[in-house]
Amino acid sequence: MAVYLSAEKKQEIFQNYGGDANNTGSIEGQVALFTFRIKSLSEHLNKFKKDHATRRSLLMMVGKRKSLLEYLKRKDIAKYRSLIQALGIRG
């Protein structure tokens, strides 16, 4: 199994979006981490189209990210809008 997410990259994501490298529980940081992982899995699936286990993992991650975004939208619409713009995830 390939390790595609180093500890430094994870800290960088949480620092940029979560406010602090140690704030791994922030909704913004979690959504940013899921987005990074989703992009990585999407690139993998473009090369290996018959990898159904990875496809299932990708769909589960998309569902988790969607539920976190719905929660953020209910709690703070301004943070939601700035996050989706920063990540570029909504068309």
C-alpha positions in Angstrom: 0.0 0.0 0.0 1.4 3.3 -1.0 1.8 6.1 1.6 0.6 9.2 -0.2 0.2 11.5 2.8 3.2 12.4 4.9 2.9 13.8 8.4 4.4 17.1 7.1 1.7 17.4 4.4 -1.0 16.6 6.9 0.3 19.3 9.2 0.5 21.8 6.3 -3.1 21.1 5.4 -4.3 21.6 8.9 -2.2 24.8 9.3 -3.6 26.3 6.2 -7.3 25.4 6.7 -7.7 24.5 10.4 -5.9 27.5 11.9 -3.3 25.4 13.7 -1.2 22.3 12.8 -2.5 20.6 16.0 -6.1 21.5 15.4 -7.0 18.2 13.6 -10.6 18.3 14.8 -11.6 21.5 12.9 -14.3 20.9 10.3 -12.4 23.1 7.8 -9.2 21.1 8.2 -11.0 17.8 7.9 -12.7 18.8 4.7 -9.4 20.0 3.3 -7.8 16.7 4.2 -10.6 14.7 2.6 -10.4 16.9 -0.6 -6.6 16.2 -0.8 -7.2 12.5 -0.4 -10.1 12.5 -2.9 -8.0 14.2 -5.5 -5.2 11.6 -5.0 -7.6 8.7 -5.3 -9.2 10.2 -8.4 -5.8 10.3 -10.1 -5.2 6.7 -9.1 -8.6 5.6 -10.5 -7.8 7.4 -13.8 -4.9 5.0 -14.2 -6.4 1.9 -12.7 -10.0 1.8 -13.9 -10.9 -1.6 -12.5 -9.8 -1.0 -8.9 -13.2 -1.3 -7.3 -12.1 -1.3 -3.7 -10.5 2.1 -4.2 -13.6 3.4 -6.0 -15.7 2.3 -3.0 -13.2 4.1 -0.6 -13.5 7.2 -2.8 -17.3 7.2 -2.7 -17.2 6.8 1.1 -14.8 9.8 1.4 -17.0 11.9 -0.8 -20.0 11.1 1.4 -18.1 12.0 4.6 -16.9 15.2 3.1 -20.4 16.0 2.0 -21.8 15.5 5.5 -19.1 17.7 7.0 -19.8 20.4 4.5 -23.6 20.2 5.3 -22.8 20.6 9.0 -20.5 23.6 8.3 -23.2 25.2 6.1 -25.7 24.9 8.9 -23.4 26.3 11.5 -21.5 29.1 9.7 -22.4 29.9 6.1 -19.6 32.4 5.7 -16.9 29.9 6.6 -18.6 27.3 4.3 -18.5 29.7 1.3 -14.9 30.7 1.9 -13.8 27.1 2.3 -15.4 25.8 -0.9 -14.0 28.8 -2.8 -10.5 28.2 -1.3 -10.6 24.4 -2.1 -12.4 24.9 -5.5 -14.8 22.0 -4.9 -18.1 23.4 -6.1 -18.5 24.3 -9.8 
